[in-house]
Amino acid sequence: MTELNHLQTDAKVLVEVDGRGVATVTLNNPDKHNAFDDSIIAELTAAFNSIAGNDDIRVMVLASTGKSFSAGADLGWMKRMAGYSYEENLKDANALAVMLKTLNFMPQATIAKIQGAAFGGAVGLASCCDIVMASEKASFSLSEVKLGLIPATISPYVVNAMGLKACRRYFQSAERFFAAKAQQLGLVDEVFAPEALDAGVENMISTLLANSPLAMRRAKELAFDVAYQDIDDELLQDTSERIAAIRVSEQGQEGLTAFFEKRAPGWQTELAAHAEKNSKG
C-alpha cells in the first residue's frame, strides 16, 4: 500500500493509509471551501480506484480540511462549463458521474466525516458513503436550482439516502438544513458536538475493524444486490448460496470457531498485535 501512503500538504487531494489498513482521502482546498473541479474529480477517481483495488485497506474515511466539508462545484469550473458545448458538458458530467459511482461501489467500508457546510455535489459525496458522521455545525443544501441547474449526477445516490419525498422538496427548494435534520432524513447517521467528531469517527473505525474483513465486503455486496428485489425462488437460492459460501470460507470458519471457543478471532488478534507493536515505537 506504499503507493497510496503519500501526504503532500500542497495537493488538493491528500491520501494517507495507516498501519491498520485505514485510508483517509482528504479534500484540501480550504481557501475555496473544498470546492471541486475537473482536476480534483480526476484525482478523487484515481484515489478511489487505487484504494478499491487494495485488499489490505479495510476502511476509507472521506474528510476535508478547513471549516467547510465542500461547497460542491468550483465557481471557476462552472464558469468554464457555461461556455462549453452540449457535447463538452456531457463529457464533463460523465467524469463526475464515474467518480460518484466509483465511490458508491467501493468494496471497503466508507465513512464521510462532515465538519461543516456540504453543498451541491458534496451532498452526493456524502450519499455515496456507507456511513455519514457529522458535526452539529454541519449544514447541507442541494443548491443547484438557485443557479438554474439540477442535481442530476448525484441524484441516484441522494434519493437512495434521503428518499423520494424529501428529494422532491429539497431538489426544488434548495433550502439549507442542518445536521439534525439531515439525520432525520437519513442522509447523516450520527451527529456529534464539533469537538467530539474525531473521536466518534475513530470509534466507528474501531467497530468496523473488529469485524471479519471478508464478511464486511460480502455484506456490502449483499446489501446492494438484494435491495428492491422480488423475494422469489431465485433470490432465496442466491442468498442461501451466499451464506453457505461464507460459512465454509477461512474467515467464516475462524469466526465461528473463535465464538464457540470464547476467544478473539484471528483478524482481531492481528490488529491488537499491530497496535501493541506501534505503541512500543
C-alpha positions as CSV (number, residue, x, y, z in Angstrom):
1,M,0.0,0.0,0.0
2,T,3.0,2.3,-0.1
3,E,1.9,3.8,-3.4
4,L,-1.1,5.3,-1.6
5,N,0.7,6.4,1.6
6,H,1.5,9.9,0.4
7,L,0.7,13.1,2.0
8,Q,1.6,16.3,0.2
9,T,0.3,19.3,2.0
10,D,0.1,21.4,-1.1
11,A,-2.1,18.9,-3.0
12,K,-5.8,19.4,-3.4
13,V,-6.5,15.7,-2.6
14,L,-4.5,14.1,0.2
15,V,-4.3,10.3,0.6
16,E,-2.9,8.5,3.6
17,V,-3.0,4.9,4.7
18,D,-2.2,3.9,8.3
19,G,-0.9,0.6,9.6
20,R,-4.4,-0.6,10.4
21,G,-5.5,-0.6,6.8
22,V,-7.5,2.7,7.2
23,A,-7.2,5.1,4.2
24,T,-8.1,8.7,4.6
25,V,-8.9,10.7,1.5
26,T,-8.9,14.5,2.3
27,L,-10.2,17.3,0.2
28,N,-7.5,20.0,0.8
29,N,-8.8,23.2,-0.9
30,P,-9.9,25.2,2.2
31,D,-9.5,28.6,0.6
32,K,-12.2,27.7,-1.8
33,H,-14.3,25.8,0.8
34,N,-13.0,22.5,-0.7
35,A,-15.0,23.1,-3.9
36,F,-14.0,20.7,-6.6
37,D,-13.3,21.0,-10.4
38,D,-12.5,18.6,-13.2
39,S,-8.9,18.1,-12.0
40,I,-9.9,17.3,-8.4
41,I,-12.6,15.0,-9.7
42,A,-9.9,13.1,-11.7
43,E,-7.7,12.9,-8.5
44,L,-10.6,11.6,-6.4
45,T,-11.5,9.0,-9.0
46,A,-7.8,7.8,-9.2
47,A,-7.6,7.7,-5.3
48,F,-10.9,5.7,-5.0
49,N,-9.8,3.2,-7.7
50,S,-6.4,2.7,-6.1
51,I,-8.0,2.1,-2.7
52,A,-10.7,-0.2,-4.1
53,G,-8.0,-2.4,-5.7
54,N,-6.0,-2.7,-2.5
55,D,-7.1,-5.7,-0.4
56,D,-5.0,-4.5,2.6
57,I,-7.3,-1.5,3.0
58,R,-10.4,-2.2,5.1
59,V,-11.9,1.2,5.8
60,M,-11.8,4.5,3.9
61,V,-12.6,7.9,5.5
62,L,-13.5,10.8,3.3
63,A,-12.7,14.1,5.0
64,S,-11.7,17.7,4.3
65,T,-9.6,20.5,5.8
66,G,-10.9,23.8,7.0
67,K,-14.4,24.9,8.1
68,S,-16.3,23.5,5.2
69,F,-16.6,19.9,4.0
70,S,-17.2,21.1,0.4
71,A,-19.0,23.8,-1.4
72,G,-19.6,21.5,-4.3
73,A,-18.6,22.6,-7.8
74,D,-15.9,25.3,-8.0
75,L,-17.2,28.6,-9.4
76,G,-14.4,28.9,-11.9
77,W,-15.1,25.4,-13.2
78,M,-18.8,26.3,-13.5
79,K,-18.0,29.4,-15.4
80,R,-15.9,27.4,-17.9
81,M,-18.7,24.8,-18.2
82,A,-21.2,27.6,-19.1
83,G,-19.2,28.2,-22.2
84,Y,-18.9,24.5,-23.2
85,S,-20.9,22.9,-26.0
86,Y,-23.5,20.2,-25.1
87,E,-21.0,17.5,-26.0
88,E,-18.3,19.0,-23.8
89,N,-20.7,19.4,-21.0
90,L,-21.8,15.8,-21.4
91,K,-18.2,14.6,-21.2
92,D,-17.5,16.7,-18.2
93,A,-20.7,15.5,-16.4
94,N,-19.7,11.9,-17.2
95,A,-16.4,12.3,-15.4
96,L,-18.3,13.4,-12.2
97,A,-20.8,10.5,-12.6
98,V,-17.9,8.0,-12.9
99,M,-16.3,9.4,-9.7
100,L,-19.5,9.1,-7.7
101,K,-20.2,5.6,-8.9
102,T,-16.6,4.6,-8.0
103,L,-17.1,5.9,-4.5
104,N,-20.5,4.4,-4.1
105,F,-19.4,0.9,-5.0
106,M,-16.1,0.7,-3.3
107,P,-15.7,-2.7,-1.7
108,Q,-14.3,-1.2,1.6
109,A,-16.5,0.3,4.3
110,T,-16.6,4.1,3.7
111,I,-17.1,6.9,6.2
112,A,-17.9,10.5,5.3
113,K,-16.7,12.9,8.0
114,I,-18.7,16.2,7.7
115,Q,-17.4,19.0,9.8
116,G,-19.1,21.9,8.1
117,A,-21.0,23.0,5.0
118,A,-21.7,20.4,2.3
119,F,-23.5,21.9,-0.7
120,G,-24.5,20.6,-4.1
121,G,-22.2,17.9,-5.3
122,A,-20.8,17.4,-1.7
123,V,-24.2,16.1,-0.7
124,G,-23.6,13.5,-3.4
125,L,-20.2,12.6,-1.9
126,A,-21.8,12.0,1.5
127,S,-24.7,10.0,0.0
128,C,-22.2,7.6,-1.7
129,C,-20.6,6.7,1.6
130,D,-21.8,3.8,3.8
131,I,-21.7,5.8,7.0
132,V,-22.0,9.6,7.4
133,M,-20.9,11.2,10.6
134,A,-21.4,15.0,11.1
135,S,-20.7,17.8,13.4
136,E,-23.7,19.7,14.9
137,K,-22.4,22.6,12.9
138,A,-22.6,20.8,9.5
139,S,-25.1,22.1,7.1
140,F,-26.4,20.8,3.7
141,S,-28.0,22.3,0.6
142,L,-29.0,20.9,-2.7
143,S,-28.4,24.4,-4.1
144,E,-28.3,23.7,-7.9
145,V,-31.7,25.2,-8.8
146,K,-30.5,28.6,-7.4
147,L,-28.1,28.6,-10.4
148,G,-30.7,27.3,-12.9
149,L,-29.2,23.8,-12.7
150,I,-30.3,20.4,-11.3
151,P,-28.6,17.9,-9.1
152,A,-28.5,15.3,-11.8
153,T,-25.4,13.2,-11.5
154,I,-25.7,13.0,-7.7
155,S,-29.5,12.3,-7.8
156,P,-29.4,8.4,-7.7
157,Y,-27.4,8.4,-4.5
158,V,-29.2,11.3,-2.8
159,V,-32.6,9.8,-3.5
160,N,-31.3,6.5,-2.1
161,A,-30.0,8.2,1.0
162,M,-32.9,10.7,1.7
163,G,-35.9,9.1,0.0
164,L,-38.0,10.3,-2.8
165,K,-40.4,12.5,-0.8
166,A,-37.6,14.6,0.8
167,C,-35.8,14.9,-2.5
168,R,-38.9,16.2,-4.2
169,R,-38.8,19.1,-1.7
170,Y,-35.1,19.8,-1.3
171,F,-34.2,19.4,-5.0
172,Q,-36.7,22.2,-5.7
173,S,-36.4,24.4,-2.7
174,A,-32.6,24.5,-2.3
175,E,-33.2,25.1,1.4
176,R,-30.2,24.9,3.8
177,F,-30.7,22.3,6.5
178,F,-28.5,21.3,9.4
179,A,-27.1,18.0,10.8
180,A,-30.1,17.1,13.0
181,K,-32.5,17.4,10.0
182,A,-30.1,15.6,7.8
183,Q,-30.1,12.7,10.3
184,Q,-33.9,12.7,10.4
185,L,-33.9,12.4,6.6
186,G,-31.4,9.6,6.6
187,L,-28.5,11.4,5.0
188,V,-26.5,11.5,8.2
189,D,-26.1,8.6,10.5
190,E,-24.7,10.2,13.7
191,V,-24.3,13.8,14.9
192,F,-21.6,15.0,17.3
193,A,-20.5,18.1,19.1
194,P,-17.7,19.6,16.9
195,E,-15.0,18.6,19.4
196,A,-16.3,15.0,19.6
197,L,-16.4,14.3,15.8
198,D,-12.9,13.0,15.5
199,A,-13.4,10.6,18.4
200,G,-16.8,9.5,17.0
201,V,-15.2,8.6,13.7
202,E,-12.4,6.8,15.4
203,N,-14.9,4.8,17.4
204,M,-16.7,3.8,14.3
205,I,-13.4,2.7,12.7
206,S,-12.6,0.5,15.7
207,T,-16.1,-1.0,15.4
208,L,-15.6,-1.8,11.8
209,L,-12.0,-3.2,12.2
210,A,-13.3,-5.7,14.8
211,N,-15.3,-7.5,12.1
212,S,-14.2,-10.0,9.5
213,P,-12.7,-8.2,6.5
214,L,-14.1,-10.7,4.1
215,A,-17.6,-10.8,5.7
216,M,-17.8,-7.0,5.6
217,R,-17.1,-6.9,1.9
218,R,-19.6,-9.7,1.2
219,A,-22.2,-8.0,3.4
220,K,-21.8,-4.7,1.5
221,E,-22.3,-6.6,-1.8
222,L,-25.3,-8.3,-0.3
223,A,-27.0,-5.0,0.6
224,F,-26.6,-3.7,-3.0
225,D,-27.6,-7.0,-4.6
226,V,-30.8,-7.7,-2.6
227,A,-32.2,-4.2,-2.4
228,Y,-35.6,-3.8,-4.0
229,Q,-35.6,-7.4,-5.4
230,D,-38.6,-9.6,-5.5
231,I,-38.4,-12.2,-2.8
232,D,-38.7,-15.2,-5.2
233,D,-37.1,-18.6,-5.5
234,E,-34.2,-17.1,-7.4
235,L,-33.4,-14.7,-4.6
236,L,-33.8,-17.4,-1.9
237,Q,-31.4,-19.6,-3.8
238,D,-28.9,-16.7,-4.2
239,T,-28.9,-15.7,-0.5
240,S,-28.7,-19.4,0.6
241,E,-25.6,-19.9,-1.6
242,R,-24.0,-16.7,-0.2
243,I,-24.4,-17.8,3.4
244,A,-23.2,-21.3,2.6
245,A,-20.1,-20.0,0.9
246,I,-19.2,-17.6,3.7
247,R,-19.7,-20.4,6.3
248,V,-17.1,-22.6,4.7
249,S,-14.6,-19.7,4.0
250,E,-11.4,-19.4,6.0
251,Q,-12.7,-16.4,7.9
252,G,-16.2,-17.8,8.4
253,Q,-14.6,-20.9,9.9
254,E,-12.3,-18.9,12.1
255,G,-15.1,-16.6,13.3
256,L,-17.4,-19.4,14.2
257,T,-14.6,-21.4,15.9
258,A,-13.5,-18.4,17.9
259,F,-17.0,-17.7,19.0
260,F,-17.5,-21.2,20.4
261,E,-14.1,-21.3,21.9
262,K,-14.7,-17.9,23.5
263,R,-11.7,-16.2,22.1
264,A,-11.0,-13.3,19.8
265,P,-10.8,-14.3,16.1
266,G,-7.5,-14.0,14.2
267,W,-8.3,-10.7,12.5
268,Q,-8.7,-9.1,15.9
269,T,-5.6,-10.6,17.5
270,E,-3.5,-9.5,14.4
271,L,-4.9,-6.0,14.8
272,A,-4.2,-5.9,18.5
273,A,-0.6,-7.2,18.0
274,H,0.0,-4.5,15.4
275,A,-1.3,-1.8,17.7
276,E,0.9,-3.0,20.6
277,K,3.9,-3.0,18.3
278,N,3.2,0.6,17.2
279,S,2.7,1.7,20.8
280,K,6.2,0.4,21.6
281,G,7.7,2.6,18.8
